[in-house]
Amino acid sequence: MKRNLLLTPGPTQVPPELCAALGRPIIHHRTPQFQENIKQAVEGLKELFQTKHDVYLLTSSGTGGMEAAVCNLLSPGDVAITVEGGKFGERWTELCNAYGVQARVLKVEWGKVPTADQIKAQWKANPQAKAVFITLAETSTGVTPDVAAIGEAVKGTPAVLVVDAISGLGVQEIKTDSWHCDVVVAGSQKGLMLPPGLAFVSASPKAQALIASSNNRRYYFDLREAKKAMEKIDTPFTPAIGIIIALVESLRLMKERGFDHLFKHYARLAKATRAGTKAIGLELFPQESCTTNVLTAVKVPTGIDGEKLTKTMRDTHGITFAGGQGPLKGKVIRMAHMGALDEYDVLTGLACLEKVLHEMGHKFELGAGLAAAQKVLNQK
Ligand SMILES: *Cc1c(COP(=O)(O)O)cnc(C)c1O
């Protein structure tokens, strides 16, 4: 059987323990047995989010959670601040546009991050803004902003801070409450090692007040209904029962390893990947100072067809990296450090990258990337 190694920033590999949990016979969702699963899933998520406030389980991809944030917090005509420095930041603007919310866009060069000062200035220019939307790990470019500093800047304003942590949760730390993040959105198919199908949305008291005052139209993603249901340990509609059952198992496995240990593990894999790709002449795409450990984005060398590179790796060797999105299509490759991956997965990915780059005519010493990565991985 051909290898199918996913080194992509979602979906990620589903480890055997979670495949087994997903394969259990279905149970009914309006039962005490399932309520036990909801309870444990939410408790585990609260620990991972580092929040004592509500976390809702929505059955959708991560973007459904983002949509829920926009359509519950805001009303048509409201003003909100978005940051565009990558594909996922742009999604916040698009969602605002879809709901008649006026997005006041802070433009950031792709590969860089918004600073707390820039956010503060953007708010001063738009003091009527009711929300600030940012991204924990901008998966299209490989950067992470200083969320704690941005939270500090937003907390004194009437605006809520909304963070897309879809690719970051479980891979790098987020301290929802102490960083003053009012709403944090995540999904099942990235750091949590599950199939796509669940979104998670946290809401602070400041966010709850805004949700109660919004006059936007909403139905499936109505967080007022999610809150009412959660008070009874229930969900408004039939949830992705199987994925919630597996989520309990995923959170248990992660907690067993230790969340802090996991963050260090991914940081080590990222460091090895950065060293390995640099050693074969590939340049990091994002600015070094704001690079996330969630994924590594490197530039495709001039003269090499980036699309063909990732296609050959996938179709001939069964190893999947992500290519570039939007204006970066064909220009970068992205290697994820999330979910069920260890150092040998990283080395396998690098070995394949070396092989295909070599075949495509990129000049470097075969094995140099692996040697550099091994050096990092063997540091005490
Ligand atoms: C993957 C991702 C999303 C989109 O999630 P879907 O589950 O595809 O809807 C949004 N934001 C970020 C930062 C992501 O990495």
The ligand as a Tripos MOL2 file, in Angstrom:
@<TRIPOS>MOLECULE
LIG
   15    15     1     0     0
SMALL
NO_CHARGES

@<TRIPOS>ATOM
      1 C1         -7.6510   25.7420    8.0440 C.3       1 LIG1
      2 C2         -7.8780   27.1310    8.4760 C.ar      1 LIG1
      3 C3         -9.1440   27.7280    8.3650 C.ar      1 LIG1
      4 C4        -10.2830   27.1050    7.6370 C.3       1 LIG1
      5 O1        -10.8510   26.0840    8.2450 O.3       1 LIG1
      6 P1        -11.8830   25.1230    7.4900 P.3       1 LIG1
      7 O2        -11.9910   24.0260    8.4750 O.co2     1 LIG1
      8 O3        -11.2600   24.7350    6.1800 O.co2     1 LIG1
      9 O4        -13.1360   25.8560    7.2980 O.co2     1 LIG1
     10 C5         -9.3170   29.0010    8.8720 C.ar      1 LIG1
     11 N1         -8.2890   29.6580    9.4410 N.ar      1 LIG1
     12 C6         -7.0610   29.1250    9.5440 C.ar      1 LIG1
     13 C7         -5.9750   29.9230   10.1780 C.3       1 LIG1
     14 C8         -6.8220   27.8490    9.0590 C.ar      1 LIG1
     15 O5         -5.5960   27.3260    9.1350 O.3       1 LIG1
@<TRIPOS>BOND
     1     1     2 1
     2     2     3 ar
     3     2    14 ar
     4     3     4 1
     5     3    10 ar
     6     4     5 1
     7     5     6 1
     8     6     7 2
     9     6     8 1
    10     6     9 1
    11    10    11 ar
    12    11    12 ar
    13    12    13 1
    14    12    14 ar
    15    14    15 1
@<TRIPOS>SUBSTRUCTURE
     1 LIG1         1 GROUP 0 **** ****
